[in-house]
Amino acid sequence: MPFLFVRGDITKLKCDAIVNAANSSLLGGGGVDGAIHRAAGPELLAECRTLGGCKTGEAKLTKGYRLPAGHVIHTVGPVWQGGRSGEEALLTACYRNSLELAAENGFASIAFPMISAGVYGYPIAQAKAVAVRTVTEFLQTHEMCVYLVFFGSDGCEREPALERYIRQAETPKKPMFAAQSAEKRHGVKNALAGMFPAARAKQFMGDAMAAASECDAEAAVPAGLSRALQTLDESFTEMLLRKIDEKGMTDAACYKRANIDRKLFSKIRSDLHYRPKKVTAIAFAIALELSLEETADLLRKAGYALSHSSRFDVIVEYFIANGRYDVFEINEALFAYDQMLIGA
């Protein structure tokens, strides 16, 4: 874990392996296939010549040569023929076989392009759905960081209902009380000037502020403060662990559903006073399927709150309010709006 979406050039990613959407000859081509061969250099083509090609849905491994990635996993995606010729099963096999090959070689990270979604004509939304489903199923039983790399504006479908929710949340609200007019402000100022000469008014205000400071100082140190400090509410970590137990979840199920790395979860579990990043706290609220009120409570433990001044917060709020807790579905929406993703 985790599984994240990335926008950019797959040949620039530094990970254990990148996946090449190759043709059956494995001798290079257009699109991402040609880009990977150009970036890796002629040594990649020389090794590919020894592999004897590759059938659709299968995967084969080579070195990465001049790429930042250590290896390249070559897989051949299906050509779209309307969806009635086994394309979905073949595309699923591309992702699954590539992931299993990476696991067999002990890779901790792998990056995929959108296989078959280019010149092979597979509809982007359907291709993405296959990728997300296959990767998330694999990660239920494996620990690996997986990236799905998009080029340009691919993957930017926006849900109409979410669009409306965001517009409504971001529409400026009229203030409850209109600001005083300049005339009224001057009237109050002149009235004060009539009541107090300038010097006396300044002294009056100074005395009032001093008195208020003394009251604040007294309130800041109430009787029994030490006893109050000893009865502090539970910490974020304590609440998180309690909620996991109440939901009857295992630790692994929780951090996987949160799209959180196992090492980060172990760090949180071992420190009762750990203060997570806001996105991490939100990830656990989603994993635990907390209501908006419960989510607000968990966030308060870490010193945060959801705000309509943040588009990220509004999108998260929309999904929680509608009882939709699939972190990868939420990340797809966040990705479409160029927001940070949930996960570590």
C-alpha positions as CSV (number, residue, x, y, z in Angstrom):
1,M,0.0,0.0,0.0
2,P,-1.0,2.6,-1.0
3,F,-2.5,3.0,-4.5
4,L,-2.3,6.5,-5.9
5,F,-3.0,8.3,-9.1
6,V,-0.3,10.4,-10.8
7,R,-0.4,12.8,-13.7
8,G,2.8,13.0,-15.8
9,D,5.4,11.1,-17.7
10,I,5.8,7.5,-16.6
11,T,9.4,7.4,-17.9
12,K,10.4,9.9,-15.2
13,L,9.2,7.9,-12.2
14,K,11.7,6.3,-9.9
15,C,10.3,3.1,-8.7
16,D,11.2,-0.6,-8.8
17,A,9.3,-1.2,-12.1
18,I,7.2,0.7,-14.6
19,V,4.8,-1.2,-16.9
20,N,5.0,-0.8,-20.6
21,A,1.8,-1.1,-22.6
22,A,3.6,-3.0,-25.4
23,N,2.6,-4.7,-28.6
24,S,3.0,-8.4,-29.1
25,S,6.4,-8.2,-30.7
26,L,7.9,-6.3,-27.7
27,L,10.1,-4.4,-30.3
28,G,8.8,-1.0,-29.6
29,G,6.0,1.1,-31.1
30,G,4.1,4.4,-30.6
31,G,2.6,6.0,-27.5
32,V,3.9,5.0,-24.1
33,D,5.7,2.0,-25.7
34,G,7.9,4.2,-27.9
35,A,8.5,6.7,-25.1
36,I,9.8,3.9,-22.7
37,H,12.1,2.5,-25.4
38,R,13.5,5.9,-26.2
39,A,14.1,6.7,-22.5
40,A,15.6,3.3,-21.8
41,G,18.0,3.3,-24.7
42,P,18.9,0.6,-27.3
43,E,19.8,-1.9,-24.6
44,L,16.1,-2.4,-23.8
45,L,15.3,-3.3,-27.4
46,A,18.2,-5.7,-27.4
47,E,16.9,-7.6,-24.4
48,C,13.4,-7.6,-25.7
49,R,14.6,-9.4,-28.8
50,T,15.5,-12.4,-26.7
51,L,12.0,-12.7,-25.1
52,G,10.2,-14.1,-28.2
53,G,7.3,-11.7,-28.0
54,C,4.3,-11.7,-25.6
55,K,0.7,-12.8,-25.8
56,T,-2.2,-10.5,-24.9
57,G,-2.7,-10.4,-21.2
58,E,0.7,-11.9,-20.3
59,A,3.6,-10.0,-18.8
60,K,7.4,-10.2,-19.2
61,L,10.3,-8.6,-17.3
62,T,13.4,-6.7,-18.4
63,K,15.9,-4.3,-16.9
64,G,15.2,-0.6,-16.9
65,Y,18.6,0.4,-18.3
66,R,18.6,4.2,-18.6
67,L,15.3,4.7,-17.0
68,P,15.0,5.9,-13.3
69,A,13.0,2.7,-12.7
70,G,15.0,-0.4,-12.1
71,H,12.9,-2.7,-14.3
72,V,10.3,-2.7,-17.0
73,I,7.3,-5.1,-17.0
74,H,6.0,-5.4,-20.6
75,T,2.3,-6.4,-21.0
76,V,0.1,-6.5,-24.1
77,G,-3.3,-5.1,-23.7
78,P,-6.4,-6.0,-25.8
79,V,-7.6,-4.0,-28.7
80,W,-11.2,-2.7,-28.0
81,Q,-13.8,-4.4,-30.2
82,G,-16.9,-3.2,-28.5
83,G,-16.5,-5.1,-25.3
84,R,-17.9,-8.4,-26.6
85,S,-14.6,-10.2,-27.3
86,G,-13.2,-10.8,-23.8
87,E,-11.5,-7.4,-23.6
88,E,-12.2,-6.9,-19.9
89,A,-10.8,-10.3,-18.9
90,L,-7.7,-9.7,-21.0
91,L,-7.1,-6.2,-19.6
92,T,-7.6,-7.6,-16.0
93,A,-5.0,-10.2,-16.8
94,C,-2.6,-7.5,-17.9
95,Y,-2.7,-5.8,-14.5
96,R,-2.9,-9.0,-12.4
97,N,0.0,-10.7,-14.2
98,S,2.1,-7.6,-14.0
99,L,1.5,-7.2,-10.3
100,E,2.2,-10.9,-9.6
101,L,5.4,-10.7,-11.6
102,A,6.4,-7.6,-9.5
103,A,5.6,-9.5,-6.3
104,E,7.6,-12.6,-7.4
105,N,10.6,-10.3,-7.8
106,G,10.2,-8.6,-4.5
107,F,9.4,-5.2,-5.9
108,A,8.0,-2.7,-3.4
109,S,6.7,-0.2,-6.0
110,I,5.2,-0.3,-9.5
111,A,3.7,2.2,-11.9
112,F,1.1,1.5,-14.6
113,P,0.1,3.6,-17.6
114,M,-3.6,3.3,-18.7
115,I,-3.2,0.1,-20.6
116,S,-5.1,-0.2,-23.9
117,A,-6.7,3.3,-23.5
118,G,-4.7,4.9,-26.3
119,V,-4.5,3.7,-29.9
120,Y,-6.1,0.3,-28.8
121,G,-9.3,2.2,-28.2
122,Y,-10.4,1.0,-24.8
123,P,-12.8,3.6,-23.4
124,I,-10.9,5.5,-20.7
125,A,-13.6,5.3,-18.0
126,Q,-13.9,1.5,-18.4
127,A,-10.2,1.0,-18.6
128,K,-9.7,2.9,-15.4
129,A,-12.4,0.9,-13.7
130,V,-10.7,-2.4,-14.6
131,A,-7.3,-1.0,-13.4
132,V,-8.7,0.2,-10.0
133,R,-10.6,-3.0,-9.3
134,T,-7.7,-5.3,-10.2
135,V,-5.1,-3.3,-8.2
136,T,-7.3,-2.9,-5.1
137,E,-8.1,-6.6,-5.1
138,F,-4.4,-7.4,-5.3
139,L,-3.5,-5.0,-2.5
140,Q,-5.9,-6.8,-0.1
141,T,-3.3,-9.6,0.2
142,H,0.0,-7.8,-0.8
143,E,2.0,-4.9,0.5
144,M,3.1,-2.8,-2.5
145,C,3.0,0.9,-3.6
146,V,1.1,1.1,-6.9
147,Y,0.8,4.2,-9.1
148,L,-1.6,4.6,-12.0
149,V,-0.1,7.2,-14.3
150,F,-2.3,9.5,-16.4
151,F,-1.1,11.7,-19.3
152,G,-2.7,15.1,-19.9
153,S,-6.3,15.5,-19.0
154,D,-7.1,11.7,-18.9
155,G,-9.0,10.6,-15.8
156,C,-10.7,13.9,-15.2
157,E,-14.3,12.9,-15.4
158,R,-16.4,15.0,-12.9
159,E,-19.6,13.8,-11.3
160,P,-22.4,16.3,-12.0
161,A,-23.9,15.9,-8.4
162,L,-20.5,16.6,-6.9
163,E,-20.0,19.6,-9.2
164,R,-23.3,21.1,-7.9
165,Y,-22.3,20.4,-4.3
166,I,-19.0,22.1,-4.7
167,R,-20.6,25.2,-6.3
168,Q,-23.1,25.5,-3.6
169,A,-20.5,25.1,-0.9
170,E,-18.2,27.7,-2.5
171,T,-20.9,30.3,-3.1
172,P,-20.2,33.3,-0.9
173,K,-22.8,33.5,1.9
174,K,-24.4,36.9,2.7
175,P,-23.3,38.2,6.1
176,M,-26.0,38.0,8.8
177,F,-25.5,41.6,9.7
178,A,-24.5,44.2,7.1
179,A,-21.5,46.3,7.8
180,Q,-22.1,49.6,9.4
181,S,-22.2,52.5,7.0
182,A,-19.5,55.1,7.1
183,E,-22.0,57.6,8.3
184,K,-23.0,55.5,11.3
185,R,-19.4,54.8,12.2
186,H,-18.6,58.5,12.1
187,G,-21.8,59.2,14.2
188,V,-20.6,56.8,16.9
189,K,-17.1,58.3,16.9
190,N,-18.5,61.8,17.2
191,A,-20.7,60.8,20.0
192,L,-17.8,59.4,22.0
193,A,-15.8,62.5,21.3
194,G,-18.6,64.6,22.7
195,M,-18.8,62.4,25.9
196,F,-15.0,62.4,26.5
197,P,-12.2,64.8,25.6
198,A,-9.5,63.0,23.5
199,A,-7.1,62.6,26.4
200,R,-9.8,61.3,28.7
201,A,-11.1,58.9,26.1
202,K,-7.6,57.4,25.6
203,Q,-7.2,57.0,29.3
204,F,-10.6,55.4,29.6
205,M,-9.9,52.9,26.9
206,G,-6.5,52.1,28.4
207,D,-8.1,51.4,31.8
208,A,-10.7,49.2,30.2
209,M,-8.1,47.1,28.4
210,A,-6.0,46.7,31.5
211,A,-9.1,45.6,33.5
212,A,-9.9,43.1,30.7
213,S,-6.3,41.7,30.7
214,E,-6.5,41.2,34.5
215,C,-9.8,39.2,34.1
216,D,-8.3,37.1,31.3
217,A,-5.2,36.3,33.5
218,E,-7.5,35.2,36.3
219,A,-9.6,33.1,33.9
220,A,-6.4,31.5,32.4
221,V,-5.4,29.9,35.7
222,P,-8.6,28.4,37.2
223,A,-8.6,26.6,40.5
224,G,-7.9,22.9,40.1
225,L,-6.0,23.4,36.8
226,S,-3.7,20.5,37.6
227,R,-6.7,18.2,38.2
228,A,-8.2,19.3,34.9
229,L,-5.0,18.5,33.0
230,Q,-5.0,15.0,34.5
231,T,-8.5,14.4,33.0
232,L,-7.7,15.3,29.4
233,D,-9.9,13.7,26.7
234,E,-8.6,10.7,24.7
235,S,-6.0,11.4,22.1
236,F,-6.3,10.8,18.4
237,T,-4.5,7.5,18.6
238,E,-6.7,6.3,21.5
239,M,-9.9,7.2,19.7
240,L,-8.7,5.6,16.5
241,L,-7.9,2.3,18.2
242,R,-11.1,2.4,20.1
243,K,-13.1,2.9,16.9
244,I,-11.2,0.1,15.2
245,D,-12.2,-2.3,18.0
246,E,-15.8,-1.0,18.0
247,K,-16.1,-1.7,14.3
248,G,-14.7,-5.2,14.7
249,M,-11.9,-4.5,12.2
250,T,-8.4,-5.8,12.1
251,D,-5.5,-3.3,11.9
252,A,-4.6,-4.5,8.4
253,A,-8.2,-4.0,7.2
254,C,-8.3,-0.5,8.6
255,Y,-5.0,0.8,7.1
256,K,-5.7,-0.9,3.8
257,R,-9.1,0.7,3.5
258,A,-7.5,4.0,4.5
259,N,-4.9,3.6,1.7
260,I,-2.3,4.1,4.4
261,D,1.1,2.5,4.5
262,R,1.6,-0.2,7.1
263,K,4.7,1.4,8.6
264,L,2.8,4.7,9.1
265,F,0.0,2.8,10.9
266,S,2.5,1.1,13.2
267,K,4.0,4.5,14.0
268,I,0.6,5.9,15.0
269,R,-0.3,2.8,17.0
270,S,2.9,2.9,19.0
271,D,2.5,6.6,20.0
272,L,-0.6,7.6,22.0
273,H,0.2,11.3,21.4
274,Y,0.9,11.0,17.7
275,R,-0.5,14.0,15.7
276,P,-1.2,12.9,12.1
277,K,-1.5,15.1,9.1
278,K,-5.1,16.1,8.3
279,V,-5.3,13.9,5.2
280,T,-4.2,10.9,7.3
281,A,-6.9,11.6,9.9
282,I,-9.5,11.9,7.1
283,A,-8.3,8.6,5.6
284,F,-9.0,6.8,8.8
285,A,-12.4,8.4,9.1
286,I,-13.3,7.0,5.7
287,A,-11.9,3.6,6.5
288,L,-14.0,3.4,9.6
289,E,-17.1,4.8,7.7
290,L,-17.7,7.5,10.3
291,S,-20.5,9.9,9.9
292,L,-19.8,13.6,9.4
293,E,-20.3,14.2,13.1
294,E,-18.0,11.4,14.0
295,T,-15.5,12.5,11.4
296,A,-15.5,16.0,12.9
297,D,-14.8,14.5,16.3
298,L,-11.9,12.4,15.1
299,L,-10.4,15.4,13.3
300,R,-10.7,17.6,16.5
301,K,-8.5,15.0,18.3
302,A,-5.8,15.9,15.9
303,G,-6.6,19.7,15.9
304,Y,-8.3,19.9,12.5
305,A,-11.8,20.5,11.1
306,L,-13.5,20.3,7.7
307,S,-14.0,23.7,6.0
308,H,-15.9,25.0,3.0
309,S,-12.9,27.2,2.3
310,S,-11.1,24.1,1.1
311,R,-12.2,22.3,-2.1
312,F,-10.5,19.1,-0.8
313,D,-12.6,19.2,2.4
314,V,-15.8,19.9,0.4
315,I,-15.2,16.9,-1.8
316,V,-14.5,14.6,1.2
317,E,-17.6,16.0,2.9
318,Y,-19.8,15.2,-0.1
319,F,-18.8,11.5,-0.2
320,I,-19.2,11.1,3.6
321,A,-22.5,12.8,3.6
322,N,-23.7,10.4,0.9
323,G,-22.4,7.3,2.7
324,R,-19.8,6.6,0.0
325,Y,-16.6,5.4,1.7
326,D,-14.5,3.9,-1.1
327,V,-11.2,5.7,-0.7
328,F,-10.3,5.0,-4.4
329,E,-13.5,6.4,-5.6
330,I,-12.9,9.5,-3.5
331,N,-9.4,9.8,-4.8
332,E,-10.7,9.6,-8.4
333,A,-12.8,12.7,-7.7
334,L,-10.0,14.5,-5.9
335,F,-7.7,13.7,-8.9
336,A,-10.2,15.1,-11.3
337,Y,-10.1,18.4,-9.4
338,D,-6.3,18.4,-9.0
339,Q,-6.5,18.0,-5.2
340,M,-4.1,16.0,-3.0
341,L,-5.0,12.3,-2.7
342,I,-5.9,10.3,0.4
343,G,-3.1,7.9,1.2
344,A,0.6,7.8,2.2
